[in-house]
Amino acid sequence: MITEVLINGAPSDGKIPVTDSSVLRGDGCFEVLASYGGSPFALDEHVSRLGRSAAALGIELPPRSDLIRWIEKSASDVADGYVRVVVTRGSSIPGLDEPPMVIVFAHGLERGGEPGRLFPVVAPWHAAGVEWDLAGAKSISYAPNMAATRKALAEGFDDAVLLTTDGVVLEGPTFSVGWVVDGVLETPSLELGILDSITRRLVLDLASGMEIPVVEGRWGLDRLDSASEVAAWSTVREVQPVVAVGERTWEPGPATKDLSHAFAERIGRHQ
């Protein structure tokens, strides 16, 4: 079930025009925030990233204070769950005066879950570090990513891990990845054009505080042959152990377990 849908701050039936850019062009941006006890986690960071995404797309957002108020309203309604914010350009048909929309609603969903199994999928649509106008924007055009997830599911895995056309590890369709080699936490660099994940930021900050060395870089999939453990990080997954990437397998490792506990403590939930 979802909470009341707000469109530009007003209660709504959740219906949007078929002429909207989000429907016809996939033209817009979004954020997903975790709500813990009715409080949206990392609210400022998410709203700031939404602003950067909208600016890259040339969409004007309402005042920041309004966005925060709408998000806090949905978070309080769901208590424990997720708040989704979707920004559209409005009508993409010339002559139709339909302004941009900010859609906010929340829903519950069980977090974490069992260790993940990932299937490597080449992502030719990924910029992989090449500069372009929407680099770093969290746009709603996720069809290629969702296709990668479906391909992984068809292969009997839980999700995908995306690779460049020359085999460099990038990220998951909706999450970041990292692994441990000789006690060092390694993760693909933001210079590869992966999403500047807020959960990723927090995990790397926690690792530094726990004196776990962190290296961001560029590695091929064969780097995982040296890994002792692998993990996925996102708002929904939080810190999730990964036990398989293709034919490579691992057991959940101590660094992932320690980071998961530290994450839970940071958000005020004890495991």
C-alpha positions as CSV (number, residue, x, y, z in Angstrom):
1,M,0.0,0.0,0.0
2,I,1.1,3.6,-0.6
3,T,0.4,6.8,1.3
4,E,-1.5,9.7,-0.1
5,V,0.0,10.9,-3.3
6,L,1.0,14.6,-3.3
7,I,1.5,16.4,-6.7
8,N,3.1,19.8,-6.2
9,G,2.1,19.6,-2.6
10,A,-1.6,19.0,-3.1
11,P,-3.4,15.7,-2.3
12,S,-4.0,13.8,-5.5
13,D,-5.6,10.7,-6.9
14,G,-2.1,9.9,-8.3
15,K,-3.2,10.3,-12.0
16,I,-0.9,12.2,-14.3
17,P,-1.7,13.3,-17.9
18,V,-0.8,10.9,-20.7
19,T,0.9,13.9,-22.4
20,D,3.4,14.4,-19.5
21,S,7.1,14.1,-20.4
22,S,7.5,11.3,-17.9
23,V,5.1,9.1,-19.9
24,L,6.0,10.1,-23.4
25,R,9.8,10.6,-23.1
26,G,10.9,9.3,-19.8
27,D,12.1,12.9,-19.2
28,G,12.4,13.7,-15.5
29,C,14.4,12.8,-12.3
30,F,13.7,11.1,-9.0
31,E,14.9,10.2,-5.5
32,V,14.1,7.4,-3.1
33,L,14.6,8.1,0.6
34,A,14.4,5.6,3.5
35,S,12.0,6.6,6.3
36,Y,12.9,5.3,9.7
37,G,10.3,5.9,12.4
38,G,8.7,8.6,10.2
39,S,11.9,10.5,9.7
40,P,13.4,10.7,6.2
41,F,17.1,9.6,6.3
42,A,19.8,11.8,4.8
43,L,17.1,14.3,3.7
44,D,19.3,17.2,2.9
45,E,21.6,15.0,0.8
46,H,18.7,13.6,-1.2
47,V,17.1,17.0,-1.8
48,S,20.4,18.4,-2.9
49,R,21.0,15.6,-5.4
50,L,17.5,16.0,-6.7
51,G,18.3,19.7,-7.3
52,R,21.4,18.8,-9.2
53,S,19.5,16.3,-11.3
54,A,16.7,18.8,-12.1
55,A,19.3,21.4,-13.0
56,A,21.1,19.1,-15.4
57,L,17.7,18.4,-17.1
58,G,16.7,22.1,-17.1
59,I,13.7,21.6,-14.9
60,E,12.9,24.2,-12.3
61,L,12.0,22.8,-8.9
62,P,9.7,24.4,-6.3
63,P,11.5,26.0,-3.2
64,R,13.6,23.6,-1.2
65,S,11.5,24.2,1.9
66,D,8.4,22.9,0.0
67,L,10.2,19.8,-1.1
68,I,11.3,19.1,2.4
69,R,7.8,19.6,3.8
70,W,6.2,17.2,1.3
71,I,8.8,14.5,1.9
72,E,8.5,14.8,5.7
73,K,4.7,14.6,5.3
74,S,4.9,11.3,3.4
75,A,7.6,9.9,5.7
76,S,5.4,10.6,8.7
77,D,2.5,8.8,7.0
78,V,4.5,5.6,6.3
79,A,6.7,5.6,9.4
80,D,9.0,2.8,8.3
81,G,9.3,2.5,4.5
82,Y,10.4,4.6,1.5
83,V,9.5,8.0,0.2
84,R,9.6,8.4,-3.6
85,V,10.0,11.8,-5.3
86,V,9.5,12.0,-9.1
87,V,9.9,15.2,-11.0
88,T,8.5,15.6,-14.5
89,R,9.0,18.3,-17.1
90,G,5.2,18.7,-17.7
91,S,3.8,18.3,-21.2
92,S,6.2,17.4,-24.0
93,I,3.6,18.3,-26.7
94,P,3.9,21.9,-28.1
95,G,1.0,24.1,-27.2
96,L,-0.1,22.2,-24.1
97,D,0.4,24.3,-21.0
98,E,1.1,21.6,-18.4
99,P,3.7,22.6,-15.9
100,P,6.4,20.4,-14.2
101,M,5.1,18.1,-11.5
102,V,6.7,17.0,-8.3
103,I,5.1,13.7,-7.2
104,V,5.7,12.5,-3.7
105,F,4.4,9.4,-2.0
106,A,5.6,6.7,0.4
107,H,5.2,2.9,0.7
108,G,6.4,0.2,3.0
109,L,8.8,-2.6,2.0
110,E,10.9,-5.1,3.8
111,R,14.6,-4.0,3.8
112,G,17.7,-6.1,3.5
113,G,16.9,-9.7,2.9
114,E,19.0,-12.7,2.0
115,P,22.5,-12.4,0.5
116,G,22.4,-11.4,-3.2
117,R,23.5,-13.3,-6.3
118,L,24.5,-11.1,-9.2
119,F,24.8,-11.8,-12.9
120,P,27.3,-9.8,-15.0
121,V,25.6,-7.8,-17.7
122,V,27.4,-5.5,-20.2
123,A,26.0,-2.0,-20.2
124,P,26.7,-0.3,-23.6
125,W,24.3,2.5,-22.7
126,H,26.5,3.5,-19.7
127,A,28.7,6.6,-20.2
128,A,31.5,4.8,-18.1
129,G,33.2,8.1,-17.3
130,V,32.7,10.0,-20.6
131,E,31.5,13.5,-19.8
132,W,28.1,14.5,-21.0
133,D,25.3,16.8,-20.0
134,L,23.4,14.4,-17.8
135,A,26.5,12.8,-16.1
136,G,25.5,12.1,-12.5
137,A,21.8,13.0,-12.9
138,K,19.3,10.5,-11.4
139,S,17.0,10.5,-14.4
140,I,13.8,8.4,-14.6
141,S,15.1,6.8,-17.9
142,Y,15.9,3.4,-16.2
143,A,14.7,1.1,-18.9
144,P,18.1,-0.3,-19.8
145,N,18.9,-0.9,-16.1
146,M,15.6,-2.7,-15.6
147,A,16.3,-4.8,-18.7
148,A,19.6,-5.9,-17.1
149,T,17.8,-6.9,-14.0
150,R,15.3,-9.0,-16.0
151,K,18.2,-10.7,-17.9
152,A,19.8,-11.6,-14.6
153,L,16.5,-13.0,-13.2
154,A,16.1,-15.1,-16.4
155,E,19.6,-16.5,-15.7
156,G,18.5,-17.6,-12.2
157,F,20.2,-14.7,-10.3
158,D,18.7,-12.0,-8.0
159,D,20.0,-9.0,-10.0
160,A,22.7,-7.8,-12.3
161,V,26.1,-6.1,-11.9
162,L,26.8,-3.8,-14.9
163,L,30.1,-3.8,-16.8
164,T,31.6,-1.5,-19.5
165,T,32.0,-2.9,-23.0
166,D,35.6,-3.7,-22.1
167,G,34.7,-5.5,-18.9
168,V,35.2,-2.9,-16.2
169,V,32.9,-3.2,-13.1
170,L,30.5,-0.3,-12.7
171,E,27.5,-0.7,-10.4
172,G,24.2,-2.6,-10.1
173,P,21.1,-1.4,-11.9
174,T,19.9,0.3,-8.7
175,F,22.8,-0.1,-6.2
176,S,26.5,0.3,-5.7
177,V,29.0,-2.5,-5.2
178,G,32.2,-3.0,-3.3
179,W,34.5,-5.8,-2.3
180,V,37.4,-6.6,0.0
181,V,40.9,-7.6,-1.2
182,D,43.6,-8.1,1.5
183,G,41.6,-6.1,4.0
184,V,41.1,-3.1,1.7
185,L,37.6,-2.1,0.7
186,E,37.5,-1.5,-3.1
187,T,34.7,0.1,-5.0
188,P,34.3,1.5,-8.6
189,S,35.3,5.2,-8.8
190,L,32.7,8.0,-9.4
191,E,35.0,8.9,-12.3
192,L,33.4,6.0,-14.1
193,G,30.1,7.8,-14.3
194,I,28.3,5.7,-11.7
195,L,25.7,7.2,-9.4
196,D,27.0,9.2,-6.5
197,S,25.0,7.0,-4.2
198,I,24.2,8.5,-0.8
199,T,24.3,5.1,0.8
200,R,27.7,4.5,-0.8
201,R,29.0,7.8,0.7
202,L,27.8,6.7,4.1
203,V,29.4,3.2,3.8
204,L,32.7,4.6,2.8
205,D,32.6,7.1,5.6
206,L,31.8,4.3,8.1
207,A,34.6,2.2,6.7
208,S,37.1,5.0,7.2
209,G,35.9,5.5,10.8
210,M,36.4,1.8,11.4
211,E,39.9,2.0,10.0
212,I,39.1,-0.1,7.0
213,P,41.2,1.2,4.1
214,V,39.2,2.4,1.1
215,V,40.3,2.5,-2.5
216,E,38.1,3.8,-5.4
217,G,39.3,2.8,-8.8
218,R,38.8,1.0,-12.1
219,W,38.9,-2.9,-12.1
220,G,37.9,-5.6,-14.5
221,L,35.6,-8.4,-13.3
222,D,38.6,-10.7,-12.8
223,R,39.5,-8.5,-9.8
224,L,36.8,-10.4,-7.9
225,D,39.0,-13.5,-8.2
226,S,41.1,-11.9,-5.4
227,A,38.1,-10.7,-3.3
228,S,37.3,-12.3,0.1
229,E,33.8,-10.8,0.2
230,V,31.5,-8.7,-1.9
231,A,28.6,-6.4,-1.0
232,A,25.8,-4.3,-2.5
233,W,24.8,-0.9,-1.0
234,S,21.6,1.1,-1.6
235,T,18.7,2.8,0.2
236,V,16.7,-0.3,-0.1
237,R,19.4,-2.9,0.4
238,E,21.3,-0.9,3.0
239,V,24.5,-3.1,3.4
240,Q,23.8,-6.5,1.7
241,P,26.3,-9.3,1.4
242,V,26.7,-10.7,-2.1
243,V,27.5,-14.4,-2.3
244,A,27.8,-14.9,-6.1
245,V,28.8,-12.9,-9.1
246,G,28.3,-15.2,-12.1
247,E,30.2,-18.4,-11.2
248,R,32.3,-16.7,-8.5
249,T,31.1,-17.4,-5.0
250,W,31.8,-16.2,-1.4
251,E,30.5,-16.4,2.1
252,P,29.3,-13.2,3.8
253,G,32.4,-11.6,5.2
254,P,33.3,-9.8,8.4
255,A,33.8,-6.4,6.9
256,T,30.3,-6.5,5.4
257,K,28.9,-7.7,8.7
258,D,30.7,-4.9,10.6
259,L,29.6,-2.2,8.1
260,S,26.0,-3.5,8.3
261,H,26.0,-3.1,12.1
262,A,27.6,0.3,11.9
263,F,25.0,1.4,9.3
264,A,22.2,0.2,11.6
265,E,23.7,2.1,14.5
266,R,24.0,5.2,12.4
267,I,20.3,5.1,11.5
268,G,19.4,4.3,15.1
269,R,18.4,0.7,14.6
270,H,20.3,-2.0,16.4
271,Q,20.8,-5.5,15.0
